[in-house]
Amino acid sequence: MPNFLFVLSKDDNEAATRCFQFAQIAHSKGHHVDMFFIDAGVNWADKNRDLTSRTITGDCPNDYLPYLVENEVKTGICTPCAKNRNLDEANFFSSMQLDGGPHLIDMAAEAKVFNF
């Protein structure tokens, strides 16, 4: 089975909802899944954020992200992107940790990459 890497770069409710939805689908089908948040996408690592805002299709990040956290889908959070936004790793979801570009490239080399 192929590996999938979902990269979220936007602080956008629809982009996050789709990223989390497709990551959940891939994981539930038995694929290895990693996620990586860069640029403004790092804001989605904050567990105190509102995840209930609905998209035009009626779903929201909270419909999918809890599954990914509960199933410990590893999510790298771009270190400089998070630090320059004053995000505190203590407020990240349990499956998320600060990470860097070299690891992102290594994961991408071994996976099918989806960008949101």
Buried (B, 14 or more C-beta within 10 A) or exposed (E): EEBBBBBBBBBBBBBBBBBBBBBBEBBEEEBBBBBBBBBBBBBBBBBEBEBEEEBEEEBBBBBBBBBBBEEEBBBBBBBEBBBEBEBEEEEBBEBBBBBEEEEBEEBBEEBEBBBB
